[in-house]
Amino acid sequence: MTRLILNGKAAQWPAVREAVFACRRAGTELDVAVTWEPGDAARWAERAGGAGAGRVIAAGGDGTVNEVVNGLMRLPAGRRPGLGILPLGSANDLAHALGLPLTPRAALEAALTQALRPVDVPRLGDRHFLNMATGGFGAEITTSTPKGLKRLLGGGAYSLIGALKAWQYRPYPGRLRWEGGEREASLFVLALGNGTRSGGGQRLTPSACMDDGLLDVLVLRDFASLREMWAMRRELQRRPARGRFVETFRTPWLSFEGRDPLPLTLDGEPCRRRAFDVEVAPGALALAAPADCPLLAGAPA
């Protein structure tokens, strides 16, 4: 049995309903659960594992996927269904990076039939994420972008809000620790990538791999002038291991302790933490993905 967990805002979309009916006519046993309020997707995912579902499909945006992942991670590994994705959000960062179809019929068929591949699941405090956690200015943009504008402009909404806020941000000083390193930093942006894209298509960690047991980390330090901002942008194109404004590295864990709460998004879902620890659970979830998926190196499960 496969359970489709459908974001309630998309439940009446004709293309989604037709995709479900077409799969059922083809003989697929597809149980549909529609969300009504926050937390529903996680509860439905956890119950699906308890009911013996072999696969759960998250139908919605990146936030719906995140909630389903958190529900699945409450289950023991041996009872954890595989995960498929039917992208119905405004950004669909993870689906784009995975190379998934974006039309409902094709995406649902792919979620039902693609081979399950083991992927890592990072955890920040008591919350898991599958694609990326961002902190600082990038998280402020994602959190402050109105939902109506997201629907109207898609990923371009994030760029618009970013431009409006660019000279109103404040830096977030704190101490970073990771395997093999430690640094004081006044953060402009912190990105912890299991996937590659966030914020409506921004490729913050383009070399990330979802089955290598590591986070790809991008640190952008604070700048004090327009000239320094352009220097940071030029340096970001080179992505040095350690530059004046940009630092990149890979690690299985990272911790942060700041003076003030740092705005964060986990797969686009907002929170704030003054201090946190992040660690990677290698191969903790089986994900339906294309055979040539650019984010995966290993063989199907």
Helices and strands as residue ranges (DSSP letters): E 2-6, G 8-10, H 14-25, E 30-34, H 40-50, E 55-60, H 62-72, G 77-79, E 82-87, H 93-98, H 104-113, E 116-124, E 127-128, E 132-136, H 137-144, H 147-153, H 156-165, E 172-178, E 181-193, E 197-198, E 202-203, E 215-221, H 226-238, E 246-251, E 253-266, E 269-288
